[in-house]
Amino acid sequence: MWKILVAAVALLSAVNAGFAASAINKDSEPRTLVVTQGSSKTDLQINPGETVQFCPKGCFVTLPNGDLEALNGSETIEISGGVARIK
């Protein structure tokens, strides 16, 4: 019984981790997104060629050009040429 319960919890954790937003920096220099969840703001630096996952339960993101976007946690932000596009 415990093995089934542990397996179910592990499966749910893996599934929830798969629903985080991601950001890909295709530029040759680092880019920063400002992530706001509740009353907490965090600068998320993304190095060249790096992909990061964040925002598993929805958040607001300030893009490199200053635009503020609401995310639900399933989007991909692609940064190229200093411009962020949400897919």
N, CA and C of each residue as an Amber inpcrd file, in Angstrom:
protein
   261
   0.8160000  -1.1950000   0.0000000   0.0000000   0.0000000   0.0000000
   0.8590000   1.2570000   0.0000000   1.9060000   1.2740000   0.8600000
   2.7670000   2.4520000   0.9350000   3.5050000   2.6820000  -0.3720000
   3.9010000   1.5980000  -1.0440000   4.6130000   1.7350000  -2.3180000
   3.7340000   2.4220000  -3.3530000   2.4630000   2.0850000  -3.3650000
   1.5310000   2.7050000  -4.3120000   1.3640000   4.1870000  -3.9940000
   1.2340000   4.5080000  -2.7110000   1.0840000   5.8980000  -2.2960000
   2.3220000   6.7140000  -2.6520000   3.5020000   6.1740000  -2.3710000
   4.7520000   6.8700000  -2.7010000   4.8710000   7.0480000  -4.2130000
   4.5320000   6.0390000  -4.9730000   4.5880000   6.1320000  -6.4310000
   3.6130000   7.1870000  -6.9540000   2.4280000   7.2640000  -6.3740000
   1.4370000   8.2520000  -6.7970000   1.9190000   9.6700000  -6.4960000
   2.4980000   9.8820000  -5.3240000   3.0240000  11.2040000  -4.9670000
   4.1650000  11.5820000  -5.9010000   5.0530000  10.6600000  -6.1980000
   6.1630000  10.9290000  -7.1110000   5.6580000  11.2770000  -8.5050000
   4.6370000  10.5720000  -8.9580000   4.0660000  10.8400000 -10.2760000
   3.4320000  12.2230000 -10.3280000   2.6740000  12.5830000  -9.2990000
   2.0590000  13.9080000  -9.2630000   3.1060000  15.0110000  -9.2090000
   4.1940000  14.8000000  -8.4930000   5.2660000  15.7930000  -8.4320000
   5.8990000  15.9600000  -9.7980000   6.1280000  14.8740000 -10.5020000
   6.7300000  14.9440000 -11.8280000   5.7990000  15.6350000 -12.8150000
   4.5170000  15.3530000 -12.7210000   3.5440000  15.9750000 -13.6190000
   3.4680000  17.4730000 -13.3660000   3.4200000  17.8900000 -12.1030000
   3.3570000  19.3120000 -11.7820000   4.6030000  20.0500000 -12.2400000
   5.7720000  19.4190000 -12.1640000   7.0050000  20.0600000 -12.6040000
   6.9850000  20.2910000 -14.1090000   6.2630000  19.4690000 -14.8500000
   6.1950000  19.6030000 -16.2850000   5.3310000  20.7500000 -16.7520000
   4.5960000  21.4010000 -15.8550000   3.7110000  22.4840000 -16.2360000
   4.2770000  23.8580000 -15.9200000   5.5700000  23.9490000 -15.7140000
   6.1960000  25.2400000 -15.4600000   6.4600000  25.9420000 -16.7870000
   6.4260000  27.2640000 -16.7530000   6.8110000  28.0400000 -17.9310000
   8.3120000  27.8640000 -18.1330000   8.7650000  28.0900000 -19.3410000
  10.1980000  28.0110000 -19.6080000  10.6310000  29.2220000 -20.4260000
  11.9060000  29.5500000 -20.3110000  12.4890000  30.6540000 -21.0650000
  13.7920000  30.1740000 -21.6850000  13.9670000  30.4930000 -22.9610000
  15.1470000  30.0990000 -23.7120000  15.8400000  31.3660000 -24.1840000
  17.1190000  31.5170000 -23.8570000  17.8830000  32.6770000 -24.3010000
  18.7470000  32.2760000 -25.4910000  18.3580000  32.7180000 -26.6730000
  19.1060000  32.4020000 -27.8910000  20.1210000  33.4880000 -28.2340000
  20.2270000  34.5020000 -27.3830000  21.1750000  35.5860000 -27.6020000
  22.5730000  35.1890000 -27.1210000  23.5620000  36.0330000 -27.4580000
  24.9410000  35.7760000 -27.0490000  25.3060000  36.4960000 -25.7560000
  24.3300000  37.1470000 -25.1320000  24.5640000  37.8100000 -23.8490000
  23.4310000  37.4600000 -22.8880000  23.6840000  37.5620000 -21.5860000
  22.6380000  37.2260000 -20.6140000  21.4410000  38.1680000 -20.7250000
  20.2750000  37.6530000 -20.4300000  19.0360000  38.4510000 -20.3990000
  18.3730000  38.2280000 -19.0450000  17.6120000  39.2260000 -18.6040000
  16.9550000  39.1380000 -17.3060000  15.4530000  39.3110000 -17.4540000
  14.7100000  38.4330000 -16.8010000  13.2640000  38.5560000 -16.6830000
  12.9700000  38.8640000 -15.2190000  11.9780000  39.6900000 -14.9590000
  11.5350000  39.9420000 -13.5900000  10.2570000  39.1390000 -13.3900000
  10.3070000  38.1890000 -12.4660000   9.1890000  37.2840000 -12.2140000
   8.5030000  37.7130000 -10.9160000   7.1800000  37.9430000 -11.0000000
   6.4000000  38.3500000  -9.8370000   5.3730000  37.2670000  -9.5250000
   5.4870000  36.6980000  -8.3230000   4.5240000  35.7190000  -7.8380000
   4.0280000  36.2300000  -6.4980000   2.7440000  36.5620000  -6.4500000
   2.2000000  37.1540000  -5.2330000   2.8600000  38.5000000  -4.9880000
   3.4370000  38.6980000  -3.8220000   4.1110000  39.9560000  -3.5240000
   5.6240000  39.8410000  -3.6680000   6.1010000  38.7240000  -4.2000000
   7.5290000  38.4710000  -4.3280000   8.0040000  38.7180000  -5.7620000
   9.0530000  39.5470000  -5.9150000   9.6680000  39.7930000  -7.2230000
  11.0710000  39.2010000  -7.2260000  11.4080000  38.5190000  -8.3270000
  12.7130000  37.8950000  -8.4600000  13.2900000  38.2130000  -9.8290000
  14.5630000  38.6190000  -9.8660000  15.2630000  38.7780000 -11.1350000
  15.7660000  37.4070000 -11.5640000  15.3660000  36.9810000 -12.7430000
  15.7660000  35.6840000 -13.2730000  16.7370000  35.9290000 -14.4200000
  18.0300000  35.7380000 -14.1680000  19.0260000  35.9260000 -15.2230000
  19.1700000  34.6360000 -16.0060000  19.1200000  34.7600000 -17.3340000
  19.2260000  33.6040000 -18.2190000  20.4710000  33.7980000 -19.0720000
  21.4250000  32.9150000 -18.9210000  22.6820000  33.0100000 -19.6530000
  22.5020000  32.6270000 -21.1170000  23.4430000  33.0210000 -21.9730000
  23.3490000  32.6750000 -23.3960000  23.2050000  31.1660000 -23.6020000
  22.2370000  30.7870000 -24.4110000  22.0100000  29.3820000 -24.7170000
  21.3150000  28.5900000 -23.6230000  20.9840000  29.2230000 -22.5270000
  20.3850000  28.5310000 -21.3840000  18.8590000  28.4780000 -21.5020000
  18.2890000  27.3990000 -20.9890000  16.8400000  27.2450000 -20.8530000
  16.5440000  27.0510000 -19.3770000  15.5960000  27.8210000 -18.8530000
  15.2180000  27.7020000 -17.4410000  13.7220000  27.4790000 -17.3310000
  13.3170000  26.7920000 -16.2900000  11.8960000  26.6120000 -15.9890000
  11.5700000  27.3930000 -14.7320000  10.4020000  28.0040000 -14.7210000
   9.9720000  28.8290000 -13.5920000   8.4620000  28.9390000 -13.6350000
   7.8760000  29.5440000 -12.6450000   6.4590000  29.9080000 -12.6630000
   5.5230000  28.7000000 -12.8310000   5.5940000  27.7160000 -11.9320000
   4.7530000  26.5360000 -12.0990000   3.2670000  26.7660000 -11.8390000
   2.9150000  27.8490000 -11.1430000   1.5050000  28.0520000 -10.8010000
   0.9930000  29.4040000 -11.2690000   1.5810000  29.9640000 -12.2840000
   1.1580000  31.2610000 -12.7790000   1.9370000  32.3850000 -12.1310000
   2.1920000  33.4230000 -12.9110000   2.9430000  34.5680000 -12.4120000
   2.8440000  35.7000000 -13.4340000   3.4490000  36.8040000 -13.1030000
   3.6220000  37.9030000 -14.0370000   5.1050000  38.0020000 -14.3580000
   5.4190000  38.3220000 -15.6140000   6.8080000  38.4250000 -16.0400000
   7.0090000  39.7550000 -16.7460000   8.0490000  40.4760000 -16.3390000
   8.4550000  41.6780000 -17.0570000   9.5520000  41.2570000 -18.0200000
   9.2920000  41.4420000 -19.3140000  10.2050000  41.0380000 -20.3710000
  11.3390000  42.0500000 -20.5110000  12.4150000  41.7010000 -21.2490000
  13.5470000  42.6160000 -21.3970000  13.1720000  44.0000000 -21.9400000
  12.1030000  44.1170000 -22.7280000  11.7080000  45.4210000 -23.2700000
  10.7990000  46.1960000 -22.3220000  10.4900000  45.6180000 -21.1470000
   9.6610000  46.2930000 -20.1490000   8.1950000  45.8980000 -20.1640000
   7.7570000  45.1220000 -21.1640000   6.3620000  44.6660000 -21.2080000
   6.0820000  43.7030000 -20.0700000   4.8940000  43.8190000 -19.4910000
   4.4460000  42.9320000 -18.4160000   3.4440000  41.9410000 -19.0010000
   3.6910000  40.6490000 -18.7810000   2.8220000  39.5960000 -19.2980000
   2.3980000  38.6750000 -18.1620000   1.1740000  38.1890000 -18.2130000
   0.6760000  37.1980000 -17.2600000   0.8820000  35.8120000 -17.8570000
   1.4440000  34.9070000 -17.0750000   1.6650000  33.5300000 -17.5170000
   0.8650000  32.5880000 -16.6390000   0.3930000  31.4880000 -17.2470000
  -0.3270000  30.4950000 -16.4480000   0.5680000  29.3160000 -16.0800000
   1.7660000  29.2610000 -16.6330000   2.7140000  28.2060000 -16.2850000
   2.9690000  27.2070000 -17.3790000   2.3870000  27.3800000 -18.5630000
   2.6110000  26.4210000 -19.6430000   3.2950000  27.0540000 -20.8550000
   3.6180000  28.3230000 -20.7730000   4.1880000  29.0290000 -21.9120000
   5.7010000  28.8190000 -22.0240000   6.1990000  29.1340000 -23.2250000
   7.6380000  29.1840000 -23.4700000   7.9590000  30.5830000 -23.9540000
   8.9360000  31.2180000 -23.3070000   9.4100000  32.5270000 -23.7290000
  10.7200000  32.3030000 -24.4590000  10.7900000  32.7760000 -25.6930000
  11.9950000  32.6490000 -26.4920000  12.5880000  34.0370000 -26.6760000
  13.8340000  34.2120000 -26.2560000  14.5060000  35.5060000 -26.3730000
  15.5460000  35.4090000 -27.4750000  15.4100000  36.2770000 -28.4660000
  16.3340000  36.3120000 -29.6000000  16.4420000  37.7450000 -30.0860000
  17.6510000  38.2230000 -30.2590000  17.8500000  39.5910000 -30.6970000
  17.3550000  40.6140000 -29.6720000  17.3400000  40.2340000 -28.4150000
  16.8750000  41.1180000 -27.3630000  15.3670000  41.2140000 -27.2630000
  14.6530000  40.4680000 -28.1020000  13.1920000  40.5020000 -28.1320000
  12.6590000  39.1710000 -27.5960000  11.6950000  39.2580000 -26.6970000
  11.0690000  38.0530000 -26.1240000   9.7380000  37.7930000 -26.8230000
   9.5270000  36.5400000 -27.1810000   8.2690000  36.1200000 -27.7810000
   7.6900000  34.9930000 -26.9400000   6.4100000  35.0670000 -26.6730000
   5.7420000  34.0400000 -25.8810000   5.0560000  33.0710000 -26.8270000
   5.3330000  31.8040000 -26.6230000   4.7550000  30.7680000 -27.4820000
   3.9230000  29.8290000 -26.6530000
